[in-house]
């Protein structure tokens, strides 16, 4: 198994988006990129911790490539809005690719360039590409939230 971590707005929809993909073994909603250890949702939602709502993905690279996951990442949100996804506003909803190694970093950079050249979005991609930070699992009630609550989407997917 390999690991990917993405932030693309509210983690409920992002988690649901990725867990439907063949080759994704497991997803976890959580927080990454901030300065507070073991943050809670109550702290992260203030936007003052530096953390972004994130999804950790365990995937089988024999079944789905990291490149395909990055494509799915760009398909599930608007990577051209800084600190905002739909009605969710704040740095905790920013678009980030947390790379695990130099290969993932290279793929992320290439994919940003590719998607900008495709002209799918009206403006340039503002997604941050950062070295993977500590990932803190969100509280249990956030895990598989849309499934647990019988909701198909939270507006981004």
VMD Tcl script that builds the backbone (N, CA, C; Angstrom):
set m [mol new atoms 471]
animate dup $m
set s [atomselect $m all]
$s set {name element resname resid chain x y z} {
  {N N UNK 1 A 0.826 -1.188 0.000}
  {CA C UNK 1 A 0.000 0.000 0.000}
  {C C UNK 1 A 0.870 1.250 0.000}
  {N N UNK 2 A 0.320 2.289 -0.585}
  {CA C UNK 2 A 0.968 3.592 -0.603}
  {C C UNK 2 A -0.007 4.595 0.019}
  {N N UNK 3 A 0.493 5.793 0.299}
  {CA C UNK 3 A -0.307 6.816 0.969}
  {C C UNK 3 A -0.340 8.080 0.120}
  {N N UNK 4 A -1.520 8.693 0.097}
  {CA C UNK 4 A -1.694 10.023 -0.487}
  {C C UNK 4 A -2.495 10.837 0.526}
  {N N UNK 5 A -2.199 12.130 0.606}
  {CA C UNK 5 A -2.968 13.017 1.476}
  {C C UNK 5 A -3.324 14.268 0.675}
  {N N UNK 6 A -4.626 14.561 0.673}
  {CA C UNK 6 A -5.140 15.718 -0.067}
  {C C UNK 6 A -6.064 16.542 0.813}
  {N N UNK 7 A -6.067 17.839 0.562}
  {CA C UNK 7 A -7.024 18.754 1.178}
  {C C UNK 7 A -7.747 19.453 0.036}
  {N N UNK 8 A -9.074 19.386 0.077}
  {CA C UNK 8 A -9.865 19.949 -1.024}
  {C C UNK 8 A -11.198 20.474 -0.517}
  {N N UNK 9 A -11.180 21.135 0.616}
  {CA C UNK 9 A -12.423 21.614 1.200}
  {C C UNK 9 A -12.913 20.663 2.267}
  {N N UNK 10 A -14.203 20.663 2.499}
  {CA C UNK 10 A -14.820 19.817 3.518}
  {C C UNK 10 A -14.431 18.359 3.314}
  {N N UNK 11 A -13.863 17.744 4.333}
  {CA C UNK 11 A -13.344 16.383 4.155}
  {C C UNK 11 A -14.431 15.333 3.973}
  {N N UNK 12 A -15.663 15.627 4.315}
  {CA C UNK 12 A -16.737 14.636 4.148}
  {C C UNK 12 A -16.892 14.236 2.689}
  {N N UNK 13 A -17.019 15.220 1.822}
  {CA C UNK 13 A -17.197 14.942 0.396}
  {C C UNK 13 A -15.944 14.396 -0.253}
  {N N UNK 14 A -14.807 14.904 0.160}
  {CA C UNK 14 A -13.539 14.445 -0.411}
  {C C UNK 14 A -13.315 12.970 -0.076}
  {N N UNK 15 A -13.585 12.600 1.173}
  {CA C UNK 15 A -13.431 11.200 1.563}
  {C C UNK 15 A -14.352 10.315 0.732}
  {N N UNK 16 A -15.608 10.698 0.584}
  {CA C UNK 16 A -16.562 9.909 -0.193}
  {C C UNK 16 A -16.125 9.802 -1.651}
  {N N UNK 17 A -15.579 10.866 -2.188}
  {CA C UNK 17 A -15.127 10.892 -3.584}
  {C C UNK 17 A -14.023 9.845 -3.809}
  {N N UNK 18 A -13.059 9.815 -2.922}
  {CA C UNK 18 A -11.930 8.910 -3.108}
  {C C UNK 18 A -12.249 7.465 -2.750}
  {N N UNK 19 A -13.083 7.236 -1.777}
  {CA C UNK 19 A -13.315 5.849 -1.358}
  {C C UNK 19 A -14.072 5.052 -2.400}
  {N N UNK 20 A -14.657 5.695 -3.373}
  {CA C UNK 20 A -15.374 4.991 -4.433}
  {C C UNK 20 A -14.441 4.468 -5.540}
  {N N UNK 21 A -13.190 4.877 -5.514}
  {CA C UNK 21 A -12.252 4.524 -6.575}
  {C C UNK 21 A -11.661 3.131 -6.376}
  {N N UNK 22 A -11.620 2.361 -7.447}
  {CA C UNK 22 A -10.986 1.047 -7.417}
  {C C UNK 22 A -9.492 1.225 -7.161}
  {N N UNK 23 A -8.981 0.520 -6.180}
  {CA C UNK 23 A -7.574 0.623 -5.810}
  {C C UNK 23 A -7.363 1.395 -4.523}
  {N N UNK 24 A -8.398 2.136 -4.086}
  {CA C UNK 24 A -8.331 2.825 -2.798}
  {C C UNK 24 A -8.769 1.834 -1.737}
  {N N UNK 25 A -7.870 1.542 -0.817}
  {CA C UNK 25 A -8.141 0.552 0.224}
  {C C UNK 25 A -8.872 1.160 1.410}
  {N N UNK 26 A -8.451 2.367 1.808}
  {CA C UNK 26 A -9.019 2.980 3.013}
  {C C UNK 26 A -8.846 4.490 2.946}
  {N N UNK 27 A -9.787 5.205 3.518}
  {CA C UNK 27 A -9.677 6.653 3.633}
  {C C UNK 27 A -9.907 7.050 5.088}
  {N N UNK 28 A -9.310 8.150 5.478}
  {CA C UNK 28 A -9.502 8.703 6.818}
  {C C UNK 28 A -9.616 10.219 6.702}
  {N N UNK 29 A -10.636 10.781 7.316}
  {CA C UNK 29 A -10.763 12.224 7.410}
  {C C UNK 29 A -9.869 12.707 8.540}
  {N N UNK 30 A -9.259 13.864 8.347}
  {CA C UNK 30 A -8.391 14.377 9.400}
  {C C UNK 30 A -7.921 15.785 9.135}
  {N N UNK 31 A -6.842 16.127 9.808}
  {CA C UNK 31 A -6.288 17.476 9.762}
  {C C UNK 31 A -4.787 17.395 9.504}
  {N N UNK 32 A -4.294 18.312 8.680}
  {CA C UNK 32 A -2.869 18.324 8.393}
  {C C UNK 32 A -2.426 19.731 8.007}
  {N N UNK 33 A -1.138 19.980 8.178}
  {CA C UNK 33 A -0.550 21.226 7.720}
  {C C UNK 33 A -0.488 22.347 8.731}
  {N N UNK 34 A -0.913 22.092 9.954}
  {CA C UNK 34 A -0.946 23.160 10.944}
  {C C UNK 34 A 0.131 23.056 11.999}
  {N N UNK 35 A -0.015 23.856 13.022}
  {CA C UNK 35 A 1.003 23.951 14.063}
  {C C UNK 35 A 0.562 23.387 15.408}
  {N N UNK 36 A -0.691 23.051 15.545}
  {CA C UNK 36 A -1.221 22.544 16.810}
  {C C UNK 36 A -1.193 21.012 16.802}
  {N N UNK 37 A -0.655 20.414 17.857}
  {CA C UNK 37 A -0.657 18.953 17.968}
  {C C UNK 37 A -2.045 18.471 18.376}
  {N N UNK 38 A -2.441 17.336 17.802}
  {CA C UNK 38 A -3.725 16.705 18.130}
  {C C UNK 38 A -4.891 17.691 18.116}
  {N N UNK 39 A -5.087 18.382 16.992}
  {CA C UNK 39 A -6.160 19.376 16.947}
  {C C UNK 39 A -7.541 18.717 16.957}
  {N N UNK 40 A -8.504 19.444 17.433}
  {CA C UNK 40 A -9.896 18.994 17.400}
  {C C UNK 40 A -10.612 19.743 16.277}
  {N N UNK 41 A -11.746 19.223 15.899}
  {CA C UNK 41 A -12.565 19.910 14.907}
  {C C UNK 41 A -12.920 21.317 15.390}
  {N N UNK 42 A -13.233 21.425 16.657}
  {CA C UNK 42 A -13.609 22.727 17.221}
  {C C UNK 42 A -12.490 23.756 17.052}
  {N N UNK 43 A -11.237 23.317 17.178}
  {CA C UNK 43 A -10.108 24.230 16.967}
  {C C UNK 43 A -9.863 24.493 15.489}
  {N N UNK 44 A -9.864 23.441 14.679}
  {CA C UNK 44 A -9.562 23.584 13.248}
  {C C UNK 44 A -10.576 24.481 12.560}
  {N N UNK 45 A -11.840 24.353 12.917}
  {CA C UNK 45 A -12.873 25.136 12.228}
  {C C UNK 45 A -12.719 26.642 12.449}
  {N N UNK 46 A -11.939 27.050 13.444}
  {CA C UNK 46 A -11.702 28.476 13.668}
  {C C UNK 46 A -10.765 29.061 12.621}
  {N N UNK 47 A -9.989 28.194 11.940}
  {CA C UNK 47 A -9.016 28.666 10.967}
  {C C UNK 47 A -7.730 29.168 11.586}
  {N N UNK 48 A -7.579 29.016 12.899}
  {CA C UNK 48 A -6.415 29.568 13.590}
  {C C UNK 48 A -5.315 28.551 13.873}
  {N N UNK 49 A -5.516 27.289 13.498}
  {CA C UNK 49 A -4.516 26.252 13.789}
  {C C UNK 49 A -3.527 26.039 12.651}
  {N N UNK 50 A -3.843 26.545 11.468}
  {CA C UNK 50 A -3.017 26.292 10.297}
  {C C UNK 50 A -3.340 24.979 9.607}
  {N N UNK 51 A -4.139 24.137 10.243}
  {CA C UNK 51 A -4.511 22.861 9.649}
  {C C UNK 51 A -5.568 23.041 8.573}
  {N N UNK 52 A -5.551 22.131 7.624}
  {CA C UNK 52 A -6.600 22.039 6.613}
  {C C UNK 52 A -7.327 20.720 6.819}
  {N N UNK 53 A -8.630 20.726 6.579}
  {CA C UNK 53 A -9.363 19.465 6.578}
  {C C UNK 53 A -8.773 18.630 5.445}
  {N N UNK 54 A -8.350 17.415 5.764}
  {CA C UNK 54 A -7.595 16.588 4.830}
  {C C UNK 54 A -8.132 15.166 4.809}
  {N N UNK 55 A -7.759 14.447 3.771}
  {CA C UNK 55 A -8.111 13.033 3.670}
  {C C UNK 55 A -6.843 12.240 3.378}
  {N N UNK 56 A -6.604 11.237 4.211}
  {CA C UNK 56 A -5.488 10.314 4.008}
  {C C UNK 56 A -6.033 9.103 3.265}
  {N N UNK 57 A -5.339 8.720 2.210}
  {CA C UNK 57 A -5.787 7.635 1.344}
  {C C UNK 57 A -4.723 6.553 1.306}
  {N N UNK 58 A -5.102 5.351 1.680}
  {CA C UNK 58 A -4.238 4.183 1.500}
  {C C UNK 58 A -4.670 3.547 0.188}
  {N N UNK 59 A -3.722 3.416 -0.742}
  {CA C UNK 59 A -4.085 2.897 -2.057}
  {C C UNK 59 A -3.076 1.866 -2.551}
  {N N UNK 60 A -3.547 1.040 -3.461}
  {CA C UNK 60 A -2.726 0.002 -4.073}
  {C C UNK 60 A -2.236 0.531 -5.419}
  {N N UNK 61 A -0.938 0.888 -5.518}
  {CA C UNK 61 A -0.425 1.456 -6.767}
  {C C UNK 61 A -0.449 0.484 -7.949}
  {N N UNK 62 A -0.719 -0.779 -7.676}
  {CA C UNK 62 A -0.882 -1.750 -8.773}
  {C C UNK 62 A -2.264 -1.608 -9.408}
  {N N UNK 63 A -3.206 -1.006 -8.661}
  {CA C UNK 63 A -4.581 -0.855 -9.145}
  {C C UNK 63 A -4.929 0.569 -9.560}
  {N N UNK 64 A -4.328 1.534 -8.876}
  {CA C UNK 64 A -4.560 2.942 -9.205}
  {C C UNK 64 A -3.262 3.702 -8.954}
  {N N UNK 65 A -2.893 4.530 -9.890}
  {CA C UNK 65 A -1.629 5.267 -9.761}
  {C C UNK 65 A -1.841 6.565 -8.981}
  {N N UNK 66 A -0.748 7.083 -8.465}
  {CA C UNK 66 A -0.795 8.377 -7.789}
  {C C UNK 66 A -1.261 9.450 -8.768}
  {N N UNK 67 A -0.812 9.344 -10.000}
  {CA C UNK 67 A -1.231 10.285 -11.038}
  {C C UNK 67 A -2.750 10.280 -11.206}
  {N N UNK 68 A -3.353 9.118 -11.186}
  {CA C UNK 68 A -4.813 9.018 -11.291}
  {C C UNK 68 A -5.494 9.623 -10.063}
  {N N UNK 69 A -4.894 9.455 -8.901}
  {CA C UNK 69 A -5.451 10.058 -7.691}
  {C C UNK 69 A -5.395 11.580 -7.766}
  {N N UNK 70 A -4.306 12.111 -8.295}
  {CA C UNK 70 A -4.209 13.572 -8.434}
  {C C UNK 70 A -5.269 14.069 -9.417}
  {N N UNK 71 A -5.501 13.343 -10.496}
  {CA C UNK 71 A -6.585 13.721 -11.415}
  {C C UNK 71 A -7.925 13.731 -10.689}
  {N N UNK 72 A -8.187 12.697 -9.890}
  {CA C UNK 72 A -9.440 12.625 -9.128}
  {C C UNK 72 A -9.541 13.804 -8.158}
  {N N UNK 73 A -8.416 14.184 -7.559}
  {CA C UNK 73 A -8.358 15.340 -6.660}
  {C C UNK 73 A -8.822 16.600 -7.386}
  {N N UNK 74 A -8.320 16.831 -8.596}
  {CA C UNK 74 A -8.713 18.032 -9.335}
  {C C UNK 74 A -10.155 17.959 -9.831}
  {N N UNK 75 A -10.678 16.763 -9.971}
  {CA C UNK 75 A -12.068 16.599 -10.404}
  {C C UNK 75 A -13.066 16.848 -9.276}
  {N N UNK 76 A -12.645 16.722 -8.019}
  {CA C UNK 76 A -13.608 16.771 -6.916}
  {C C UNK 76 A -13.760 18.144 -6.274}
  {N N UNK 77 A -13.007 19.136 -6.727}
  {CA C UNK 77 A -13.139 20.458 -6.124}
  {C C UNK 77 A -12.650 21.530 -7.072}
  {N N UNK 78 A -12.792 22.767 -6.669}
  {CA C UNK 78 A -12.304 23.892 -7.467}
  {C C UNK 78 A -10.941 24.316 -6.921}
  {N N UNK 79 A -9.864 23.906 -7.597}
  {CA C UNK 79 A -8.522 24.228 -7.103}
  {C C UNK 79 A -8.055 25.644 -7.445}
  {N N UNK 80 A -8.977 26.462 -7.940}
  {CA C UNK 80 A -8.605 27.834 -8.314}
  {C C UNK 80 A -9.045 28.866 -7.291}
  {N N UNK 81 A -9.717 28.419 -6.243}
  {CA C UNK 81 A -10.161 29.355 -5.210}
  {C C UNK 81 A -9.294 29.181 -3.968}
  {N N UNK 82 A -8.736 30.262 -3.513}
  {CA C UNK 82 A -7.856 30.209 -2.347}
  {C C UNK 82 A -8.709 30.273 -1.073}
  {N N UNK 83 A -8.480 29.308 -0.195}
  {CA C UNK 83 A -9.148 29.294 1.110}
  {C C UNK 83 A -10.675 29.270 1.018}
  {N N UNK 84 A -11.169 28.521 0.020}
  {CA C UNK 84 A -12.618 28.435 -0.126}
  {C C UNK 84 A -12.997 27.264 -1.020}
  {N N UNK 85 A -14.059 26.575 -0.609}
  {CA C UNK 85 A -14.721 25.590 -1.447}
  {C C UNK 85 A -16.213 25.768 -1.234}
  {N N UNK 86 A -16.898 26.228 -2.252}
  {CA C UNK 86 A -18.326 26.467 -2.136}
  {C C UNK 86 A -18.621 27.449 -1.020}
  {N N UNK 87 A -19.504 27.044 -0.114}
  {CA C UNK 87 A -19.894 27.903 1.005}
  {C C UNK 87 A -18.883 27.867 2.152}
  {N N UNK 88 A -17.925 26.935 2.081}
  {CA C UNK 88 A -16.924 26.807 3.149}
  {C C UNK 88 A -15.778 27.776 2.886}
  {N N UNK 89 A -15.598 28.714 3.796}
  {CA C UNK 89 A -14.584 29.751 3.623}
  {C C UNK 89 A -13.614 29.718 4.798}
  {N N UNK 90 A -12.323 29.774 4.501}
  {CA C UNK 90 A -11.287 29.813 5.515}
  {C C UNK 90 A -10.105 28.960 5.106}
  {N N UNK 91 A -8.973 29.203 5.721}
  {CA C UNK 91 A -7.747 28.478 5.362}
  {C C UNK 91 A -7.865 26.987 5.619}
  {N N UNK 92 A -8.769 26.564 6.490}
  {CA C UNK 92 A -8.955 25.142 6.768}
  {C C UNK 92 A -9.590 24.409 5.580}
  {N N UNK 93 A -10.037 25.158 4.555}
  {CA C UNK 93 A -10.646 24.556 3.364}
  {C C UNK 93 A -9.793 24.743 2.115}
  {N N UNK 94 A -8.522 25.102 2.315}
  {CA C UNK 94 A -7.657 25.350 1.160}
  {C C UNK 94 A -7.308 24.062 0.430}
  {N N UNK 95 A -6.850 24.217 -0.786}
  {CA C UNK 95 A -6.494 23.104 -1.663}
  {C C UNK 95 A -4.998 22.805 -1.514}
  {N N UNK 96 A -4.680 21.575 -1.073}
  {CA C UNK 96 A -3.276 21.188 -0.861}
  {C C UNK 96 A -3.066 19.746 -1.289}
  {N N UNK 97 A -1.935 19.514 -1.915}
  {CA C UNK 97 A -1.428 18.159 -2.145}
  {C C UNK 97 A -0.245 17.996 -1.208}
  {N N UNK 98 A -0.363 17.077 -0.249}
  {CA C UNK 98 A 0.736 16.787 0.672}
  {C C UNK 98 A 1.521 15.600 0.111}
  {N N UNK 99 A 2.680 15.875 -0.482}
  {CA C UNK 99 A 3.445 14.793 -1.105}
  {C C UNK 99 A 4.247 14.016 -0.061}
  {N N UNK 100 A 4.372 12.705 -0.307}
  {CA C UNK 100 A 5.080 11.799 0.596}
  {C C UNK 100 A 6.556 11.645 0.228}
  {N N UNK 101 A 6.877 11.889 -1.056}
  {CA C UNK 101 A 8.247 11.712 -1.539}
  {C C UNK 101 A 8.450 12.569 -2.788}
  {N N UNK 102 A 9.679 12.563 -3.298}
  {CA C UNK 102 A 10.005 13.399 -4.459}
  {C C UNK 102 A 9.204 13.011 -5.697}
  {N N UNK 103 A 8.909 11.751 -5.856}
  {CA C UNK 103 A 8.119 11.306 -7.015}
  {C C UNK 103 A 6.705 11.890 -6.966}
  {N N UNK 104 A 6.068 11.837 -5.802}
  {CA C UNK 104 A 4.739 12.433 -5.676}
  {C C UNK 104 A 4.798 13.945 -5.898}
  {N N UNK 105 A 5.839 14.583 -5.424}
  {CA C UNK 105 A 6.002 16.025 -5.627}
  {C C UNK 105 A 6.087 16.342 -7.117}
  {N N UNK 106 A 6.874 15.560 -7.839}
  {CA C UNK 106 A 7.036 15.756 -9.277}
  {C C UNK 106 A 5.708 15.542 -10.010}
  {N N UNK 107 A 5.000 14.477 -9.656}
  {CA C UNK 107 A 3.715 14.194 -10.305}
  {C C UNK 107 A 2.729 15.323 -10.034}
  {N N UNK 108 A 2.680 15.805 -8.802}
  {CA C UNK 108 A 1.768 16.904 -8.455}
  {C C UNK 108 A 2.065 18.136 -9.308}
  {N N UNK 109 A 3.331 18.505 -9.424}
  {CA C UNK 109 A 3.713 19.674 -10.217}
  {C C UNK 109 A 3.348 19.485 -11.688}
  {N N UNK 110 A 3.613 18.293 -12.213}
  {CA C UNK 110 A 3.272 18.000 -13.610}
  {C C UNK 110 A 1.767 18.052 -13.839}
  {N N UNK 111 A 1.002 17.541 -12.891}
  {CA C UNK 111 A -0.460 17.532 -13.019}
  {C C UNK 111 A -1.036 18.946 -12.954}
  {N N UNK 112 A -0.481 19.785 -12.104}
  {CA C UNK 112 A -0.947 21.177 -12.046}
  {C C UNK 112 A -0.723 21.842 -13.392}
  {N N UNK 113 A 0.462 21.640 -13.944}
  {CA C UNK 113 A 0.769 22.220 -15.250}
  {C C UNK 113 A -0.177 21.662 -16.318}
  {N N UNK 114 A -0.392 20.356 -16.301}
  {CA C UNK 114 A -1.275 19.708 -17.277}
  {C C UNK 114 A -2.704 20.251 -17.181}
  {N N UNK 115 A -3.231 20.333 -15.956}
  {CA C UNK 115 A -4.600 20.810 -15.782}
  {C C UNK 115 A -4.730 22.291 -16.138}
  {N N UNK 116 A -3.708 23.091 -15.855}
  {CA C UNK 116 A -3.743 24.496 -16.271}
  {C C UNK 116 A -3.757 24.600 -17.794}
  {N N UNK 117 A -2.969 23.772 -18.459}
  {CA C UNK 117 A -2.902 23.798 -19.924}
  {C C UNK 117 A -4.186 23.305 -20.578}
  {N N UNK 118 A -4.884 22.384 -19.926}
  {CA C UNK 118 A -6.159 21.880 -20.460}
  {C C UNK 118 A -7.206 22.978 -20.561}
  {N N UNK 119 A -7.095 23.965 -19.696}
  {CA C UNK 119 A -8.063 25.053 -19.696}
  {C C UNK 119 A -9.417 24.664 -19.116}
  {N N UNK 120 A -9.439 23.655 -18.269}
  {CA C UNK 120 A -10.685 23.218 -17.637}
  {C C UNK 120 A -11.229 24.305 -16.722}
  {N N UNK 121 A -10.348 24.977 -16.020}
  {CA C UNK 121 A -10.735 26.015 -15.074}
  {C C UNK 121 A -10.523 27.387 -15.712}
  {N N UNK 122 A -11.323 28.349 -15.290}
  {CA C UNK 122 A -11.251 29.697 -15.863}
  {C C UNK 122 A -10.016 30.467 -15.423}
  {N N UNK 123 A -9.487 30.095 -14.252}
  {CA C UNK 123 A -8.283 30.750 -13.735}
  {C C UNK 123 A -7.256 29.688 -13.335}
  {N N UNK 124 A -6.073 30.145 -13.014}
  {CA C UNK 124 A -4.975 29.246 -12.658}
  {C C UNK 124 A -5.233 28.507 -11.347}
  {N N UNK 125 A -4.700 27.325 -11.262}
  {CA C UNK 125 A -4.779 26.504 -10.061}
  {C C UNK 125 A -3.918 27.132 -8.964}
  {N N UNK 126 A -4.475 27.220 -7.756}
  {CA C UNK 126 A -3.750 27.787 -6.609}
  {C C UNK 126 A -3.420 26.714 -5.567}
  {N N UNK 127 A -3.603 25.460 -5.915}
  {CA C UNK 127 A -3.321 24.354 -5.004}
  {C C UNK 127 A -1.889 24.432 -4.494}
  {N N UNK 128 A -1.727 24.302 -3.184}
  {CA C UNK 128 A -0.397 24.249 -2.593}
  {C C UNK 128 A 0.142 22.828 -2.740}
  {N N UNK 129 A 1.436 22.703 -2.937}
  {CA C UNK 129 A 2.109 21.397 -2.962}
  {C C UNK 129 A 3.136 21.454 -1.842}
  {N N UNK 130 A 2.896 20.633 -0.795}
  {CA C UNK 130 A 3.722 20.696 0.404}
  {C C UNK 130 A 4.182 19.315 0.836}
  {N N UNK 131 A 5.342 19.288 1.469}
  {CA C UNK 131 A 5.832 18.056 2.095}
  {C C UNK 131 A 4.784 17.582 3.101}
  {N N UNK 132 A 4.517 16.282 3.091}
  {CA C UNK 132 A 3.537 15.728 4.022}
  {C C UNK 132 A 3.873 16.130 5.443}
  {N N UNK 133 A 2.862 16.593 6.123}
  {CA C UNK 133 A 2.976 16.958 7.533}
  {C C UNK 133 A 2.317 15.853 8.346}
  {N N UNK 134 A 2.389 15.984 9.660}
  {CA C UNK 134 A 1.676 15.018 10.492}
  {C C UNK 134 A 0.195 15.052 10.137}
  {N N UNK 135 A -0.394 13.878 10.056}
  {CA C UNK 135 A -1.821 13.760 9.783}
  {C C UNK 135 A -2.501 13.312 11.067}
  {N N UNK 136 A -3.481 14.079 11.490}
  {CA C UNK 136 A -4.227 13.753 12.697}
  {C C UNK 136 A -5.625 13.321 12.286}
  {N N UNK 137 A -6.018 12.119 12.674}
  {CA C UNK 137 A -7.361 11.640 12.352}
  {C C UNK 137 A -8.403 12.515 13.028}
  {N N UNK 138 A -9.431 12.811 12.277}
  {CA C UNK 138 A -10.555 13.560 12.839}
  {C C UNK 138 A -11.348 12.657 13.776}
  {N N UNK 139 A -12.202 13.262 14.540}
  {CA C UNK 139 A -13.060 12.546 15.473}
  {C C UNK 139 A -13.880 11.496 14.720}
  {N N UNK 140 A -14.241 10.443 15.429}
  {CA C UNK 140 A -14.938 9.312 14.808}
  {C C UNK 140 A -16.204 9.734 14.067}
  {N N UNK 141 A -16.946 10.689 14.588}
  {CA C UNK 141 A -18.194 11.062 13.927}
  {C C UNK 141 A -17.977 11.704 12.555}
  {N N UNK 142 A -16.740 12.125 12.260}
  {CA C UNK 142 A -16.426 12.664 10.935}
  {C C UNK 142 A -16.056 11.563 9.928}
  {N N UNK 143 A -15.672 10.404 10.400}
  {CA C UNK 143 A -15.249 9.321 9.501}
  {C C UNK 143 A -16.471 8.772 8.753}
  {N N UNK 144 A -16.364 8.710 7.416}
  {CA C UNK 144 A -17.453 8.194 6.566}
  {C C UNK 144 A -18.769 8.918 6.880}
  {N N UNK 145 A -18.674 10.197 7.140}
  {CA C UNK 145 A -19.807 10.990 7.592}
  {C C UNK 145 A -21.005 10.911 6.643}
  {N N UNK 146 A -20.763 11.067 5.352}
  {CA C UNK 146 A -21.878 11.060 4.410}
  {C C UNK 146 A -22.574 9.707 4.375}
  {N N UNK 147 A -21.786 8.623 4.440}
  {CA C UNK 147 A -22.381 7.284 4.488}
  {C C UNK 147 A -23.214 7.107 5.745}
  {N N UNK 148 A -22.668 7.494 6.867}
  {CA C UNK 148 A -23.366 7.324 8.152}
  {C C UNK 148 A -24.686 8.090 8.201}
  {N N UNK 149 A -24.728 9.201 7.495}
  {CA C UNK 149 A -25.894 10.059 7.560}
  {C C UNK 149 A -26.790 9.962 6.328}
  {N N UNK 150 A -26.512 8.974 5.469}
  {CA C UNK 150 A -27.363 8.743 4.314}
  {C C UNK 150 A -27.401 9.898 3.335}
  {N N UNK 151 A -26.287 10.608 3.231}
  {CA C UNK 151 A -26.188 11.745 2.329}
  {C C UNK 151 A -25.234 11.390 1.203}
  {N N UNK 152 A -25.617 11.720 -0.013}
  {CA C UNK 152 A -24.788 11.374 -1.165}
  {C C UNK 152 A -23.652 12.360 -1.381}
  {N N UNK 153 A -23.837 13.603 -0.942}
  {CA C UNK 153 A -22.852 14.627 -1.236}
  {C C UNK 153 A -22.979 15.773 -0.234}
  {N N UNK 154 A -21.895 16.531 -0.111}
  {CA C UNK 154 A -21.977 17.746 0.705}
  {C C UNK 154 A -21.789 18.970 -0.184}
  {N N UNK 155 A -22.005 18.790 -1.468}
  {CA C UNK 155 A -21.994 19.931 -2.366}
  {C C UNK 155 A -20.774 20.078 -3.242}
  {N N UNK 156 A -19.687 19.352 -2.938}
  {CA C UNK 156 A -18.499 19.532 -3.780}
  {C C UNK 156 A -18.343 18.396 -4.782}
  {N N UNK 157 A -19.041 17.295 -4.551}
  {CA C UNK 157 A -18.884 16.155 -5.463}
  {C C UNK 157 A -20.194 15.834 -6.134}
}
mol reanalyze $m
mol bondsrecalc $m
mol representation Tube
mol addrep $m
